[in-house]
Amino acid sequence: MIVGVTGTVKDAIEKYKKGELQSSSQASVPGHFGTGGTSPTPGMNPGMGGGRGMGATPGAPSPMTKEQQLQSLKNQAQALSQQVDQINKRIEEIEKKGK
C-alpha cells in the first residue's frame, strides 16, 4: 500500500515507476476509519451493516495497541513529510517560472 500520494494520477504513476514512492505495510489511519457517516435523523445511522451489527457504534475506530498507534503515527508523519516536500517543490517551480 502506498500512502500520502498527491497530484495527478499521471504524476503518481510516473513517481511510482521511478521508485520515488515508498510502500507501507501498515495502514495510515485507524481501523474502520471512514466507515461512519451521517444520517438525517440523529441516532438512526444504520452504518455499513444496515443495522445488523453487534452493538458497535457506527464509525467508532477499533482500539489499537500501542505499537499500532505508534506505527500509524509514523506512517502519517511520513505521508505529511512527503506532501510538504511536494508542496515545496511546486513552490520552487512556480517561483522559477515567475523570474
C-alpha positions in Angstrom: 0.0 0.0 0.0 1.3 3.4 -0.9 0.1 6.4 1.2 0.4 10.1 1.1 0.5 10.5 -2.7 -0.8 13.8 -4.1 -1.0 15.4 -7.5 -2.4 13.9 -10.7 -2.7 10.2 -11.4 -0.2 10.7 -14.2 2.3 12.2 -11.8 1.7 9.4 -9.3 2.3 6.7 -11.9 5.5 8.4 -13.0 6.8 8.7 -9.4 5.8 5.0 -8.9 7.7 3.9 -12.0 10.8 5.9 -10.9 10.7 4.3 -7.5 10.1 7.6 -5.7 7.1 6.3 -3.7 7.5 4.2 -0.6 5.1 1.4 0.2 3.8 0.9 3.7 2.8 -2.4 5.2 0.6 -0.7 7.8 -2.5 1.5 7.4 -2.0 5.2 7.9 -5.4 5.6 9.7 -7.1 3.6 12.5 -9.2 0.5 11.6 -12.7 1.2 10.2 -11.7 4.9 9.5 -14.1 6.5 7.2 -16.9 3.9 7.6 -19.0 6.3 9.7 -21.4 8.5 8.1 -24.2 10.9 8.7 -27.9 10.4 9.0 -30.6 13.0 8.6 -32.1 11.5 11.7 -29.6 11.7 14.6 -29.0 8.3 16.2 -30.6 6.5 13.3 -27.5 5.7 11.2 -27.5 2.0 10.4 -23.9 2.1 9.3 -22.4 -0.2 6.7 -24.2 -3.3 8.0 -27.8 -2.0 7.6 -28.4 -2.2 11.3 -27.5 -5.9 11.7 -24.4 -5.2 13.8 -23.5 -6.5 17.2 -24.0 -3.2 19.1 -20.9 -1.4 17.8 -21.1 2.4 17.4 -21.0 3.2 13.7 -17.8 5.0 12.8 -16.1 4.2 16.1 -12.5 3.1 15.5 -11.3 -0.2 16.8 -9.0 0.0 19.8 -5.4 -0.1 18.6 -2.4 -1.4 20.5 0.4 1.0 21.5 2.6 -0.5 18.7 -0.2 0.0 16.1 -0.7 3.6 17.3 3.0 4.3 17.0 3.2 2.8 13.5 0.1 4.7 12.4 1.5 8.0 13.7 4.9 7.2 11.9 3.0 6.5 8.7 1.0 9.7 8.9 4.2 11.7 9.7 5.9 10.2 6.6 2.9 10.9 4.4 2.8 14.5 5.6 6.5 14.9 5.1 6.2 13.7 1.5 3.3 16.2 1.0 5.4 19.1 2.4 8.3 18.1 0.1 6.0 18.1 -2.9 4.5 21.4 -1.9 7.9 23.0 -1.5 9.0 21.5 -4.9 5.9 23.0 -6.6 6.6 26.4 -4.9 10.1 26.4 -6.3 8.9 25.5 -9.8 6.4 28.4 -9.7 9.0 30.8 -8.4 11.4 29.8 -11.2 8.8 30.4 -13.8 8.0 33.9 -12.5 11.6 35.1 -12.9 
